[in-house]
Amino acid sequence: MRKQMKKSAFLLLATTLAITPLLSVPQGAYAVSSLSINAKSTKAGEKTTYTIKFESDKKTNEIEVDFDSDFDLDKVKTSSVEVNGKEPKDVTVKKGKITIELSKNIGKGDDVKIVIEDVINPDKADDYKISVDDGDSDDDEKIEITKSKGSSSKSGSEKNAFSVSLGSSYSDEKTSIELSKFTLEDKLDDSKYIEVTFPESSMVPSRLSTDDVEINGHTPKDVSVSGRTVKIKPSSKDNDEKKLEISFKKGAGFKTPSSSSSYKIEVEYKNTTYTSKEFDVKKGSSSVSSDYSVSLSDSSVGARTTVSMEVKLKEDLRYGNDIYIEFPSQDMLPGYMSATSATINGTQVSSANISGRTISLRTPSNFSSTDKIRIDFKMEAFIKNPTTSGSYEMAVKHNDVTYRSKSFTVSGTSVTPTNPTYPTNPTNPTNPTPTPVPVNNSTATVKLSKPNPNAISGMTVGIKALGVGLNTNDFIEVAMPTSFRVPTTIATNAVTVNGAYPSYVGTRGQNLVIYPSLAIPAGQAVSVTINENAKLQTPAASNVYNIGVYTSEERNPLFTRQVMVGAQNGISFKVGTASYKSQGKTFPLAAAPQTVNGNTMVPATFIRDGLKVSTSYTKTGATVKSGNTTMVFKVGSKVVSINGKNYNMTDAVQLKNNIPMLPIRTITDNLRFNMSWDEASSSVVIFK
């Protein structure tokens, strides 16, 4: 941090908040979603079995399935129906509607599979609708009934088979592409290619991986590119499926056509061509102006303030996405920002990074996809208003589209803090700021003497080296989390700097500002000891908290360290050591925790025995259950199912000593555990 104050005027620097665990994964907005309906036979007039699958977002004990009036349901009775493998309590049929009373309630987020036998298809070949209603809302799907196995009502050049959704509708921009669900003439086979032909070769990247494409929500078996055609082999999970839905991810490198016009995409499978509905591409700028307001808690010049804005995006913001917020000037932003200082739609972001006048925020794994977002920066973000009154604008950037705000006003004049009466003002404030020397504070420490909740605690700060030396008119600043209690005054005899009492100790807000009584040269280590007479008090909540350390001579923090409050009964382990510790005792593990691409993986037995969370496993996967959260992992897969919904992980689950190795962060985030790093023992510590 460049020096902005001396003893006469404290500049409040960045502080940090408690690291809070991620919330459980939210559910969808509709009562019936992901509806899939399949018939054992689609021949006209034939008695057959229908299988209906969907996800329920509503707790219910009754489901209605409504067939078009041309279906014959006279032979359907209670014994003809199964729900999730069990016979229902009762089934009634009236005017094409089957009402199923369940023997056991289904809950919000449950996957539901209904099998209905003894349904007689309509006599006429045509498209017919079947809908599902759980009492709150419904969804429907069309079923194509054919005359015979060898004939079809579709032609070899099928028109308007599906719609195309683009992440960006402007020309020559990177985009995601989604082809809506439609019915194929033939069942999918993982040995046969689906060929997708685009209007222009410039739309298609030169190469693709299977991770860039999804078929019916699954990763395909194989993907290749030839000119403007993408060839895809479906997953074996989609064998015998007649429904097809294709998604191409934006990160794969797909682009919109180079000019504005109307276009179509063709899909070919087993000698049948399916043509999309027309989709339009616009020409022009991807900038949206003056469509949202910026709210400040304090609009005074130079004031520290919260910042809030609500933005309507052109495409959904999803979990793991980055969004960029551009401020009017770099001086508004601190050199460092904790992820705990910002939320999107009330959910804490997983990371916050500052580059120039731009803050980038990343959504966490429990973020619910939406195109309507509210961004909030807390007081602890230490954002300041511009130092000159006037009108200003901000910008939000997402997927190459810039959303510019309405103007907001900053007014008034800066307030100069009252000069402290002791010590005297700086004698040489015009000295230029020296260039910092290279230092390494990676092993610097912050420790509490009493890490219990609501405790009066001392604290030691171990700085390994200063990048810029400190004179007696310079200061060290310790940024405390807001949930710590910091007194308004602290006596100098409650603090030492390298064993000597400081010349002055001040507080402003949550920050401690300490002036050394002796000069400290650049490159020298510094030990700051704050004893219990300073009356610092720990928070009431057991958690992990960040404490930042700064000096008046450097813009960026020297370092930020985590401290644990109330974690004495936590469970700890070391990467590479096949054991864990709990309540002072050591327990063996069948496999040692390991790190894969920066992600820590632990054996399933640690979740079961160490964290005491219900866990079952085989050589092929593991299931973790806690409260209303169920997580299903499969060995070799990067996908985790959380309450029936699939989420991508960075690395695949591995097998070690016949035990699945699971990503500990994914589990602790979703089950609301706290996780921290204990530098003293080089251990990961987990506690609630």
Secondary structure per residue as TSV (DSSP state, phi and psi in degrees):
chain	resnum	aa	ss	phi	psi
A	1	M	-	360.0	129.3
A	2	R	-	-69.2	146.0
A	3	K	-	-67.0	119.7
A	4	Q	-	-113.3	-6.7
A	5	M	-	-155.7	162.3
A	6	K	-	-125.5	-153.9
A	7	K	T	-62.5	-24.3
A	8	S	T	-78.9	-19.4
A	9	A	S	-155.4	107.8
A	10	F	-	-81.3	133.7
A	11	L	-	-100.9	119.0
A	12	L	-	-72.5	122.7
A	13	L	-	-97.6	-176.4
A	14	A	-	-63.6	137.8
A	15	T	-	-120.9	176.5
A	16	T	-	-133.2	159.7
A	17	L	-	-115.8	175.9
A	18	A	E	-65.4	141.9
A	19	I	E	-79.4	119.2
A	20	T	-	-106.8	144.2
A	21	P	-	-70.3	157.6
A	22	L	-	-71.5	150.2
A	23	L	-	-77.4	163.5
A	24	S	-	-66.6	158.0
A	25	V	-	-66.6	126.8
A	26	P	-	-73.8	157.6
A	27	Q	-	-93.6	171.3
A	28	G	-	-74.8	179.3
A	29	A	S	-98.3	-8.1
A	30	Y	S	-116.1	157.5
A	31	A	S	-72.5	-36.4
A	32	V	E	-124.6	124.1
A	33	S	E	-138.3	165.2
A	34	S	E	54.6	43.6
A	35	L	E	-70.8	134.0
A	36	S	E	-138.6	126.8
A	37	I	E	-125.6	127.1
A	38	N	E	-132.8	143.1
A	39	A	E	-111.7	140.2
A	40	K	S	-63.5	-34.0
A	41	S	-	-140.2	138.1
A	42	T	-	-109.6	15.8
A	43	K	B	-73.3	139.5
A	44	A	T	-60.6	136.5
A	45	G	T	74.7	3.3
A	46	E	-	-95.3	140.4
A	47	K	E	-76.9	132.2
A	48	T	E	-150.7	-179.7
A	49	T	E	-116.8	133.6
A	50	Y	E	-108.6	134.4
A	51	T	E	-113.3	123.3
A	52	I	E	-119.5	126.1
A	53	K	E	-124.3	140.4
A	54	F	E	-161.9	171.6
A	55	E	E	-113.2	130.8
A	56	S	E	-97.7	133.4
A	57	D	S	-107.0	17.4
A	58	K	S	-140.1	134.8
A	59	K	-	-72.4	129.8
A	60	T	E	-156.5	160.8
A	61	N	E	-121.9	12.6
A	62	E	E	-146.1	136.7
A	63	I	E	-131.2	139.1
A	64	E	E	-114.1	132.0
A	65	V	E	-116.9	118.9
A	66	D	E	-109.7	113.2
A	67	F	E	-93.2	150.3
A	68	D	-	-54.8	151.6
A	69	S	T	-63.0	-17.6
A	70	D	T	-78.2	-11.9
A	71	F	S	-76.5	145.3
A	72	D	B	-100.9	114.3
A	73	L	-	-112.6	14.9
A	74	D	T	-61.1	-29.7
A	75	K	T	-91.1	-1.7
A	76	V	-	-79.5	127.3
A	77	K	-	-137.4	-176.1
A	78	T	G	-58.2	-41.0
A	79	S	G	-70.2	-10.9
A	80	S	G	-83.1	-9.2
A	81	V	E	-118.7	139.4
A	82	E	E	-130.3	140.0
A	83	V	E	-123.0	115.0
A	84	N	T	52.7	41.8
A	85	G	T	82.5	2.0
A	86	K	B	-123.5	147.3
A	87	E	-	-71.9	135.8
A	88	P	-	-71.8	169.6
A	89	K	S	-67.9	-40.0
A	90	D	E	-160.1	151.1
A	91	V	E	-134.8	128.9
A	92	T	E	-123.5	143.9
A	93	V	E	-123.1	126.4
A	94	K	E	-151.0	119.0
A	95	K	T	51.4	51.1
A	96	G	T	80.2	0.4
A	97	K	E	-111.5	126.0
A	98	I	E	-102.6	117.8
A	99	T	E	-103.2	121.4
A	100	I	E	-110.9	117.0
A	101	E	E	-94.3	119.9
A	102	L	E	-80.4	147.3
A	103	S	E	-78.6	-19.5
A	104	K	E	-144.2	134.1
A	105	N	E	-59.0	145.8
A	106	I	E	-98.7	147.3
A	107	G	-	-105.2	171.6
A	108	K	T	-62.8	127.0
A	109	G	T	89.6	-2.2
A	110	D	-	-74.0	141.8
A	111	D	E	-82.0	132.6
A	112	V	E	-121.1	132.9
A	113	K	E	-126.1	118.6
A	114	I	E	-113.3	127.8
A	115	V	E	-113.2	122.2
A	116	I	E	-120.6	114.1
A	117	E	E	-93.3	170.6
A	118	D	E	67.2	25.5
A	119	V	E	-89.8	131.4
A	120	I	E	-103.5	122.5
A	121	N	-	-65.5	156.9
A	122	P	-	-59.1	155.4
A	123	D	S	-76.7	-21.5
A	124	K	S	-104.2	135.3
A	125	A	-	-71.1	121.5
A	126	D	E	-173.4	-178.9
A	127	D	E	-94.6	132.9
A	128	Y	E	-128.4	151.5
A	129	K	E	-103.2	138.3
A	130	I	E	-126.7	130.1
A	131	S	E	-121.6	156.1
A	132	V	E	-126.7	132.3
A	133	D	E	-134.7	127.5
A	134	D	-	-104.2	16.0
A	135	G	S	101.0	-12.4
A	136	D	S	-112.3	-46.9
A	137	S	-	-158.4	170.8
A	138	D	E	-133.0	171.9
A	139	D	E	-143.6	154.8
A	140	D	E	-137.1	165.6
A	141	E	E	-148.8	145.5
A	142	K	E	-92.1	140.7
A	143	I	E	-116.3	130.7
A	144	E	E	-91.2	119.7
A	145	I	E	-99.0	127.7
A	146	T	B	-109.2	161.2
A	147	K	S	-72.8	-44.0
A	148	S	S	-153.5	171.0
A	149	K	T	-62.6	-32.7
A	150	G	T	-90.5	-7.5
A	151	S	-	-117.2	163.6
A	152	S	-	-151.3	148.4
A	153	S	S	-80.7	-3.3
A	154	K	S	-98.3	150.0
A	155	S	-	-95.7	169.9
A	156	G	T	-68.2	-17.2
A	157	S	E	-119.7	70.6
A	158	E	E	-66.7	135.7
A	159	K	E	-104.8	146.5
A	160	N	E	53.1	40.5
A	161	A	E	-71.5	-31.4
A	162	F	E	-154.6	164.2
A	163	S	-	-105.4	161.2
A	164	V	E	-117.9	127.4
A	165	S	E	-114.6	127.6
A	166	L	E	-107.7	143.0
A	167	G	S	-66.5	-33.3
A	168	S	-	-131.0	135.6
A	169	S	-	-100.7	10.3
A	170	Y	B	-97.4	150.6
A	171	S	T	-67.6	146.4
A	172	D	T	56.1	43.3
A	173	E	-	-124.1	149.5
A	174	K	B	-62.2	142.8
A	175	T	-	-155.9	157.6
A	176	S	-	-90.6	155.9
A	177	I	E	-135.6	128.1
A	178	E	E	-125.1	128.3
A	179	L	E	-102.0	119.8
A	180	S	E	-65.5	160.2
A	181	K	E	-63.7	133.8
A	182	F	E	-145.7	168.2
A	183	T	E	-97.5	132.3
A	184	L	-	-90.9	158.1
A	185	E	S	-70.7	-34.4
A	186	D	S	-121.8	155.0
A	187	K	-	-72.6	148.7
A	188	L	-	-68.0	146.5
A	189	D	-	-140.1	125.3
A	190	D	T	-70.6	-1.1
A	191	S	T	-97.3	-3.7
A	192	K	S	-113.0	144.4
A	193	Y	-	-87.4	140.7
A	194	I	E	-97.4	128.7
A	195	E	E	-111.0	122.5
A	196	V	E	-110.9	117.8
A	197	T	E	-108.4	124.4
A	198	F	-	-94.9	160.2
A	199	P	S	-63.1	-33.4
A	200	E	-	-136.2	144.6
A	201	S	G	-68.3	-23.9
A	202	S	G	-66.9	-17.1
A	203	M	G	-74.2	-23.4
A	204	V	S	-105.8	131.9
A	205	P	-	-67.8	161.7
A	206	S	S	-71.1	-24.3
A	207	R	-	-149.9	153.8
A	208	L	-	-137.8	153.9
A	209	S	-	-110.6	165.9
A	210	T	G	-64.0	-24.2
A	211	D	G	-71.3	-13.0
A	212	D	G	-85.9	-8.1
A	213	V	E	-133.1	148.1
A	214	E	E	-130.3	135.1
A	215	I	E	-113.2	115.4
A	216	N	T	52.9	35.3
A	217	G	T	82.7	1.0
A	218	H	B	-110.4	152.1
A	219	T	-	-73.7	127.7
A	220	P	-	-71.3	167.3
A	221	K	S	-76.0	-36.5
A	222	D	E	-156.5	147.1
A	223	V	E	-140.2	136.6
A	224	S	E	-143.5	160.6
A	225	V	E	-123.2	134.9
A	226	S	E	-139.3	101.3
A	227	G	T	64.1	-120.0
A	228	R	T	-99.9	14.5
A	229	T	E	-114.8	133.3
A	230	V	E	-108.7	125.4
A	231	K	E	-104.2	129.5
A	232	I	E	-132.1	128.1
A	233	K	E	-96.8	125.2
A	234	P	-	-69.5	164.1
A	235	S	-	-69.8	154.5
A	236	S	G	-63.1	-19.9
A	237	K	G	-64.4	-22.1
A	238	D	G	-98.7	4.7
A	239	N	T	-56.1	136.5
A	240	D	T	72.9	5.8
A	241	E	-	-85.4	134.8
A	242	K	-	-101.4	-8.6
A	243	K	E	-89.1	143.5
A	244	L	E	-135.9	128.1
A	245	E	E	-137.2	128.3
A	246	I	E	-122.3	134.3
A	247	S	E	-126.9	130.8
A	248	F	E	-111.9	124.3
A	249	K	-	-78.9	149.7
A	250	K	G	-62.1	-39.9
A	251	G	G	-64.5	-10.0
A	252	A	G	-72.5	-19.7
A	253	G	T	104.0	11.9
A	254	F	-	-68.8	146.9
A	255	K	B	-130.1	155.5
A	256	T	-	-73.3	159.9
A	257	P	-	-55.2	156.9
A	258	S	S	-76.0	-14.5
A	259	S	S	-134.4	156.7
A	260	S	S	-75.9	130.1
A	261	S	E	-178.1	-171.9
A	262	S	E	-105.8	140.9
A	263	Y	E	-137.3	165.0
A	264	K	-	-135.2	155.3
A	265	I	-	-120.3	140.9
A	266	E	E	-111.9	140.7
A	267	V	E	-120.9	127.5
A	268	E	E	-117.7	132.0
A	269	Y	E	-147.3	123.6
A	270	K	T	50.1	52.1
A	271	N	T	69.4	11.1
A	272	T	E	-114.0	131.1
A	273	T	E	-103.6	130.4
A	274	Y	E	-114.9	126.4
A	275	T	E	-108.9	136.8
A	276	S	E	-76.2	164.9
A	277	K	-	-67.8	157.6
A	278	E	-	-66.4	142.1
A	279	F	E	-126.3	148.1
A	280	D	E	-103.9	142.1
A	281	V	E	-118.9	129.4
A	282	K	B	-95.6	158.1
A	283	K	-	-109.3	137.9
A	284	G	S	140.8	-169.6
A	285	S	-	-80.6	149.4
A	286	S	-	-96.5	30.3
A	287	S	E	-108.2	132.5
A	288	V	E	-113.7	125.3
A	289	S	-	-109.8	145.6
A	290	S	S	52.3	47.1
A	291	D	-	-116.5	7.0
A	292	Y	S	-154.0	159.5
A	293	S	-	-103.6	155.4
A	294	V	E	-110.7	126.1
A	295	S	E	-108.4	132.1
A	296	L	E	-116.8	141.4
A	297	S	S	-75.5	-24.1
A	298	D	-	-143.1	118.7
A	299	S	-	-99.1	16.8
A	300	S	B	-76.3	150.8
A	301	V	T	-58.2	129.3
A	302	G	T	71.7	3.8
A	303	A	-	-77.7	146.5
A	304	R	E	-72.1	136.8
A	305	T	E	-151.1	155.9
A	306	T	-	-83.3	157.6
A	307	V	E	-133.8	129.1
A	308	S	E	-135.0	147.1
A	309	M	E	-156.2	147.7
A	310	E	E	-118.8	124.1
A	311	V	E	-127.1	136.7
A	312	K	E	-97.9	116.1
A	313	L	E	-91.2	160.6
A	314	K	E	-77.2	-25.6
A	315	E	E	-140.7	161.8
A	316	D	E	-62.6	140.9
A	317	L	E	-88.5	123.3
A	318	R	-	-112.0	172.0
A	319	Y	T	-66.8	142.3
A	320	G	T	81.2	2.9
A	321	N	-	-85.9	152.8
A	322	D	E	-101.6	141.9
A	323	I	E	-133.7	142.3
A	324	Y	E	-116.1	133.3
A	325	I	E	-117.4	117.6
A	326	E	E	-101.1	122.7
A	327	F	-	-95.2	162.4
A	328	P	S	-60.4	-33.9
A	329	S	-	-151.4	155.7
A	330	Q	G	-66.8	-27.8
A	331	D	G	-65.2	-16.4
A	332	M	G	-73.5	-19.4
A	333	L	S	-107.9	147.0
A	334	P	-	-75.4	173.7
A	335	G	S	-77.3	-17.2
A	336	Y	-	-146.5	146.9
A	337	M	-	-140.0	133.2
A	338	S	-	-82.0	148.4
A	339	A	G	-62.8	-22.4
A	340	T	G	-72.9	-8.2
A	341	S	G	-90.3	-2.7
A	342	A	E	-138.7	144.8
A	343	T	E	-132.8	153.2
A	344	I	E	-123.8	120.5
A	345	N	T	53.4	38.3
A	346	G	T	81.3	-3.2
A	347	T	E	-102.3	129.4
A	348	Q	E	-60.8	136.8
A	349	V	-	-73.0	159.0
A	350	S	S	-85.0	-22.6
A	351	S	E	-155.5	151.4
A	352	A	E	-137.8	122.2
A	353	N	E	-129.0	144.3
A	354	I	E	-114.2	130.6
A	355	S	E	-138.3	108.9
A	356	G	T	63.9	-121.6
A	357	R	T	-103.0	17.3
A	358	T	E	-118.1	135.5
A	359	I	E	-108.6	128.1
A	360	S	E	-104.0	130.6
A	361	L	E	-116.4	140.8
A	362	R	E	-116.0	133.1
A	363	T	-	-75.6	144.6
A	364	P	-	-81.5	176.4
A	365	S	T	-69.1	-19.3
A	366	N	T	-96.7	14.1
A	367	F	-	-76.6	134.6
A	368	S	-	-90.2	122.6
A	369	S	-	-58.2	134.7
A	370	T	E	-164.3	156.8
A	371	D	E	-101.5	1.3
A	372	K	E	-113.2	114.9
A	373	I	E	-127.5	147.2
A	374	R	E	-119.7	121.5
A	375	I	E	-105.0	127.7
A	376	D	E	-126.8	126.4
A	377	F	E	-105.3	125.5
A	378	K	-	-79.8	172.1
A	379	M	G	-58.3	-33.5
A	380	E	G	-70.4	-8.2
A	381	A	G	-73.0	-19.4
A	382	F	-	57.9	46.8
A	383	I	E	-85.5	136.4
A	384	K	E	-116.2	147.7
A	385	N	-	-68.6	158.5
A	386	P	-	-55.7	154.1
A	387	T	S	-85.9	-0.7
A	388	T	S	-124.1	134.4
A	389	S	-	-67.1	149.9
A	390	G	E	155.6	-171.8
A	391	S	E	-102.5	139.0
A	392	Y	E	-135.7	161.4
A	393	E	-	-129.4	156.3
A	394	M	-	-124.3	167.7
A	395	A	E	-138.8	142.0
A	396	V	E	-114.8	132.3
A	397	K	E	-119.8	131.8
A	398	H	E	-148.6	125.5
A	399	N	T	49.1	51.6
A	400	D	T	68.6	10.5
A	401	V	E	-112.5	133.2
A	402	T	E	-105.7	127.9
A	403	Y	E	-112.0	111.8
A	404	R	E	-95.1	138.9
A	405	S	-	-82.4	167.4
A	406	K	-	-68.7	160.7
A	407	S	-	-68.8	143.5
A	408	F	E	-125.0	154.3
A	409	T	E	-110.8	135.4
A	410	V	E	-115.7	130.3
A	411	S	B	-138.7	171.1
A	412	G	S	91.2	-166.0
A	413	T	-	-127.3	157.5
A	414	S	-	-67.0	147.3
A	415	V	-	-99.7	124.0
A	416	T	-	-87.2	122.5
A	417	P	-	-61.3	151.8
A	418	T	-	-66.9	136.2
A	419	N	-	-68.3	135.9
A	420	P	-	-70.2	149.7
A	421	T	S	-81.0	-13.5
A	422	Y	S	-149.8	133.0
A	423	P	S	-85.2	-168.2
A	424	T	-	-72.6	163.7
A	425	N	-	-66.4	159.0
A	426	P	-	-57.8	143.7
A	427	T	S	-92.5	-16.9
A	428	N	-	-142.1	69.1
A	429	P	T	-75.2	-7.5
A	430	T	T	-91.6	0.0
A	431	N	-	-61.5	135.0
A	432	P	-	-68.7	151.6
A	433	T	-	-74.5	123.6
A	434	P	-	-67.2	158.1
A	435	T	-	-75.3	129.0
A	436	P	-	-62.4	142.2
A	437	V	-	-86.8	151.2
A	438	P	-	-63.6	129.2
A	439	V	-	-136.4	163.3
A	440	N	-	-128.6	108.3
A	441	N	-	-107.4	26.8
A	442	S	T	-65.1	-24.3
A	443	T	T	-106.8	13.9
A	444	A	-	-64.7	155.2
A	445	T	E	-133.1	154.0
A	446	V	E	-134.8	125.4
A	447	K	E	-134.3	145.2
A	448	L	E	-100.5	141.5
A	449	S	S	-75.5	-31.0
A	450	K	-	-132.9	91.6
A	451	P	-	-83.6	37.5
A	452	N	S	-95.6	154.8
A	453	P	T	-62.5	142.8
A	454	N	T	55.8	36.2
A	455	A	-	-105.4	142.9
A	456	I	B	-77.4	114.8
A	457	S	-	-128.1	145.9
A	458	G	-	-85.4	174.1
A	459	M	E	-152.0	140.4
A	460	T	E	-119.4	138.6
A	461	V	E	-120.4	120.1
A	462	G	E	-109.3	100.4
A	463	I	E	-89.6	123.9
A	464	K	S	-72.3	-35.6
A	465	A	-	-166.7	147.9
A	466	L	-	-94.3	135.8
A	467	G	S	-74.6	-31.9
A	468	V	S	-130.4	132.9
A	469	G	-	-65.6	160.2
A	470	L	B	-117.1	134.0
A	471	N	-	-93.7	179.9
A	472	T	T	-72.4	-12.2
A	473	N	T	-94.2	-0.5
A	474	D	-	-98.2	172.6
A	475	F	-	-145.5	160.0
A	476	I	E	-105.1	136.1
A	477	E	E	-121.4	129.9
A	478	V	E	-111.6	114.9
A	479	A	E	-91.9	112.3
A	480	M	-	-94.5	146.8
A	481	P	-	-61.4	151.5
A	482	T	T	-65.2	-24.1
A	483	S	T	-81.7	-10.0
A	484	F	S	-76.6	147.8
A	485	R	B	-95.6	119.2
A	486	V	-	-115.5	122.1
A	487	P	-	-67.8	160.2
A	488	T	S	-74.7	-26.7
A	489	T	-	-133.2	144.1
A	490	I	-	-134.5	129.7
A	491	A	-	-70.2	146.6
A	492	T	G	-64.9	-27.6
A	493	N	G	-78.6	2.1
A	494	A	G	-93.6	-1.0
A	495	V	E	-135.5	143.4
A	496	T	E	-130.5	147.3
A	497	V	E	-121.3	111.9
A	498	N	T	52.8	40.7
A	499	G	T	86.8	-9.0
A	500	A	B	-110.3	145.8
A	501	Y	-	-64.7	141.1
A	502	P	-	-72.5	164.4
A	503	S	S	-77.6	-23.6
A	504	Y	E	-162.7	143.0
A	505	V	E	-127.7	124.2
A	506	G	E	-125.1	159.4
A	507	T	E	-129.7	145.5
A	508	R	E	-145.5	115.9
A	509	G	T	64.6	-126.8
A	510	Q	T	-96.6	-1.5
A	511	N	E	-94.4	140.9
A	512	L	E	-98.6	129.4
A	513	V	E	-117.7	118.6
A	514	I	E	-123.0	120.8
A	515	Y	E	-98.3	118.3
A	516	P	-	-69.2	149.2
A	517	S	S	-86.0	-13.6
A	518	L	S	-126.5	144.8
A	519	A	-	-65.3	145.2
A	520	I	B	-123.3	117.3
A	521	P	-	-73.3	160.2
A	522	A	T	-61.2	143.6
A	523	G	T	87.3	-10.6
A	524	Q	-	-86.9	146.4
A	525	A	-	-74.6	152.7
A	526	V	E	-133.7	131.5
A	527	S	E	-115.4	118.5
A	528	V	E	-109.2	123.6
A	529	T	E	-117.7	124.4
A	530	I	E	-115.0	112.8
A	531	N	-	-85.6	176.4
A	532	E	G	-68.7	-15.6
A	533	N	G	-67.6	-15.0
A	534	A	G	-72.2	-17.4
A	535	K	-	66.9	33.1
A	536	L	-	-70.3	136.7
A	537	Q	B	-122.8	132.3
A	538	T	-	-74.5	161.3
A	539	P	-	-68.2	164.1
A	540	A	S	-77.1	-24.1
A	541	A	S	-93.6	131.5
A	542	S	-	-67.9	125.7
A	543	N	E	-171.8	-178.0
A	544	V	E	-107.4	132.4
A	545	Y	E	-127.4	149.1
A	546	N	E	-101.0	136.2
A	547	I	E	-125.0	127.0
A	548	G	E	-104.2	147.5
A	549	V	E	-123.8	128.5
A	550	Y	E	-132.0	169.3
A	551	T	E	-132.3	164.6
A	552	S	T	-69.7	-15.5
A	553	E	T	-98.1	-5.8
A	554	E	-	-129.6	135.2
A	555	R	S	-67.1	-44.4
A	556	N	S	-90.7	159.0
A	557	P	-	-64.3	146.0
A	558	L	S	-64.4	-41.8
A	559	F	E	-172.6	164.6
A	560	T	E	-128.9	134.0
A	561	R	E	-128.4	150.3
A	562	Q	E	-90.4	140.7
A	563	V	E	-124.2	146.1
A	564	M	E	-105.6	132.8
A	565	V	E	-116.6	124.3
A	566	G	S	76.3	23.1
A	567	A	-	-102.9	18.8
A	568	Q	T	-62.3	-28.4
A	569	N	T	-100.3	22.7
A	570	G	-	-73.2	167.8
A	571	I	E	-105.2	131.6
A	572	S	E	-126.6	154.1
A	573	F	E	-150.3	160.5
A	574	K	-	-114.8	139.3
A	575	V	T	-64.5	130.7
A	576	G	T	90.5	-4.0
A	577	T	-	-114.2	125.2
A	578	A	S	-84.4	58.0
A	579	S	E	-163.1	166.2
A	580	Y	E	-140.4	162.1
A	581	K	E	-117.1	139.4
A	582	S	E	-147.4	125.7
A	583	Q	T	52.5	41.7
A	584	G	T	82.2	-4.1
A	585	K	E	-107.7	151.2
A	586	T	E	-104.8	133.4
A	587	F	E	-124.3	141.2
A	588	P	E	-77.6	154.5
A	589	L	-	-121.6	146.9
A	590	A	S	-70.6	-21.6
A	591	A	S	-145.3	144.2
A	592	A	-	-79.1	139.3
A	593	P	-	-56.2	148.3
A	594	Q	E	-140.2	162.3
A	595	T	E	-110.9	128.3
A	596	V	E	-123.9	113.4
A	597	N	T	52.0	39.9
A	598	G	T	85.7	-2.8
A	599	N	E	-105.9	131.0
A	600	T	E	-85.7	126.7
A	601	M	E	-112.9	136.4
A	602	V	E	-125.1	153.3
A	603	P	E	-67.1	150.0
A	604	A	H	-58.3	-27.7
A	605	T	H	-66.4	-27.0
A	606	F	I	-67.6	-39.4
A	607	I	I	-63.7	-42.1
A	608	R	I	-71.1	-50.6
A	609	D	I	-90.6	-37.7
A	610	G	I	-80.0	-51.8
A	611	L	S	-86.2	-8.4
A	612	K	-	59.7	40.6
A	613	V	-	-108.9	134.9
A	614	S	E	-56.1	118.1
A	615	T	E	-140.9	127.1
A	616	S	E	-120.7	147.4
A	617	Y	E	-152.1	157.5
A	618	T	-	-134.0	-171.8
A	619	K	S	-71.0	-14.5
A	620	T	S	-103.2	-11.9
A	621	G	E	175.2	-176.2
A	622	A	E	-148.8	149.3
A	623	T	E	-124.0	127.6
A	624	V	E	-116.4	125.4
A	625	K	E	-126.0	133.9
A	626	S	E	-151.4	117.6
A	627	G	T	59.9	-125.0
A	628	N	T	-94.0	9.3
A	629	T	E	-108.2	126.8
A	630	T	E	-123.8	125.7
A	631	M	E	-118.8	128.9
A	632	V	E	-118.3	121.6
A	633	F	E	-112.9	145.9
A	634	K	E	-123.4	134.0
A	635	V	B	-61.7	132.2
A	636	G	T	86.8	-3.0
A	637	S	-	-111.3	143.5
A	638	K	S	-91.2	5.0
A	639	V	E	-104.7	131.2
A	640	V	E	-114.1	136.4
A	641	S	E	-97.2	120.0
A	642	I	E	-117.2	111.1
A	643	N	T	53.0	40.9
A	644	G	T	87.7	-6.2
A	645	K	E	-106.4	140.6
A	646	N	E	-91.2	136.7
A	647	Y	E	-133.5	140.5
A	648	N	E	-83.1	138.0
A	649	M	-	-107.4	166.7
A	650	T	S	-70.2	-38.3
A	651	D	S	-132.8	154.7
A	652	A	-	-77.6	150.3
A	653	V	B	-65.6	135.5
A	654	Q	E	-114.5	163.4
A	655	L	E	-110.2	128.1
A	656	K	E	-137.5	122.8
A	657	N	T	54.0	38.9
A	658	N	T	66.5	19.7
A	659	I	E	-125.2	130.5
A	660	P	E	-62.6	136.3
A	661	M	E	-98.4	117.8
A	662	L	E	-107.3	148.5
A	663	P	E	-73.9	111.7
A	664	I	H	-64.7	-35.3
A	665	R	H	-65.9	-40.0
A	666	T	H	-60.0	-39.4
A	667	I	H	-73.2	-48.3
A	668	T	H	-65.5	-36.6
A	669	D	H	-62.7	-43.8
A	670	N	H	-84.4	-19.8
A	671	L	T	-102.7	8.7
A	672	R	T	64.5	39.4
A	673	F	-	-91.5	153.4
A	674	N	E	-92.9	142.2
A	675	M	E	-134.8	134.8
A	676	S	E	-144.6	169.2
A	677	W	E	-110.7	124.5
A	678	D	E	-98.2	106.4
A	679	E	T	-66.1	-34.6
A	680	A	T	-60.5	-39.2
A	681	S	T	-108.0	0.9
A	682	S	T	53.9	45.5
A	683	S	E	-123.7	153.0
A	684	V	E	-87.9	130.9
A	685	V	E	-117.4	131.6
A	686	I	E	-124.3	134.4
A	687	F	E	-157.5	166.0
A	688	K	-	-109.2	360.0
